[in-house]
């Protein structure tokens, strides 16, 4: 857990360009694709796509989509607020 806290602290002091470069340095291409897909899952669910529609659209398992849906159902989900900021 300490590593996540360290990363959070470091990222908070970085520019968008530095964060982008950092993520490309530490993540493999496959990890970047997976992370991007997870984000797209959340965004589509937030736009009221059904879980099955999202799974079909992105070619992912329903289990992965269900995980995203559970996140968005949480009362104070940080992820929900992040999506709202971007979609304004």
KENU-296023 format. One line per field, with one value per residue (C-alpha): x, y, z. Coordinates in nm, 4 decimals, padded with zeros to 6 digits. Each point is the difference from the previous one (the first is absolute). Layout:
N
east: (X,...)
north: (Y,...)
up: (Z,...)
END
This chain:
88
east: (00.0000,00.2861,00.0962,-00.3430,00.0288,00.3456,-00.1282,-00.2964,00.2297,00.2369,-00.2805,-00.1545,00.3148,00.0351,-00.1279,-00.2345,00.2895,00.2198,-00.2786,-00.0532,00.3726,00.0272,-00.2897,00.1479,00.3347,-00.1284,-00.2888,00.0219,-00.2015,-00.2387,-00.0499,-00.0721,-00.2607,-00.1594,-00.0071,-00.1483,-00.2670,-00.0918,-00.0434,-00.2160,-00.2134,-00.0649,-00.0797,-00.2490,-00.1700,-00.0257,-00.1808,-00.2583,00.1143,-00.1024,00.2705,-00.0593,00.0247,00.3311,00.1404,-00.0944,00.1206,00.3432,00.0422,00.0457,-00.1504,-00.3221,00.1878,00.2358,-00.2940,-00.1828,00.3025,-00.0249,-00.3720,00.0588,00.2474,-00.2500,-00.2777,00.2015,-00.1415,00.3268,00.1984,00.2970,-00.0131,-00.3503,00.1216,00.2980,-00.2271,-00.2298,00.2962,00.1091,-00.3452,-00.0930)
north: (00.0000,00.2346,-00.0139,00.1279,00.2871,00.0859,-00.0063,00.2189,00.2540,-00.0008,00.0269,00.2954,00.2033,-00.0967,00.1693,-00.1850,-00.0493,-00.1456,-00.2330,-00.1245,-00.0641,-00.1648,-00.2373,-00.0978,-00.0682,-00.2226,-00.1779,-00.2486,00.0594,-00.2734,00.1658,00.3335,-00.1669,-00.1695,00.3212,00.1922,-00.2679,00.0144,00.3757,-00.0398,-00.2576,00.2492,00.2826,-00.2098,-00.1251,00.3590,00.0807,-00.2659,-00.2699,-00.3413,-00.2319,-00.2354,00.2856,00.1109,-00.3536,-00.0467,00.3465,-00.0399,-00.3746,-00.0580,-00.2438,00.0834,-00.0590,00.2893,00.2255,-00.1015,00.1081,00.3453,00.0164,-00.0750,00.2878,00.2455,-00.1139,00.1035,00.3148,00.1964,-00.1623,00.2146,-00.1538,00.1376,00.3510,-00.0403,-00.1018,00.2965,00.2403,-00.1356,-00.0152,00.3622)
up: (00.0000,00.0677,-00.3682,-00.1066,00.2452,-00.1351,-00.3579,00.0918,00.1577,-00.2979,-00.2553,00.1798,-00.0675,-00.3677,-00.3139,-00.2364,-00.2414,00.2747,00.1195,-00.3553,-00.0477,00.3432,-00.0677,-00.3368,00.1686,00.2794,-00.1740,-00.2850,-00.3159,00.1140,00.3401,-00.1676,-00.2231,00.3043,00.2025,-00.2930,-00.0436,00.3678,-00.0292,-00.3120,00.1839,00.2776,-00.2401,-00.2000,00.3161,00.1191,-00.3273,00.0928,-00.2415,00.1316,00.1277,-00.2924,-00.2514,00.1503,00.0004,-00.3656,-00.1076,00.1593,-00.0357,00.3730,00.2456,00.1775,00.3263,-00.0777,-00.0802,00.3174,00.2030,-00.1583,00.0676,00.3685,00.0195,-00.1482,00.2366,00.3061,00.1593,00.0175,-00.2817,-00.0972,-00.3457,-00.0575,00.0782,-00.2318,-00.2885,00.0659,-00.0167,-00.3363,-00.1548,00.0753)
END
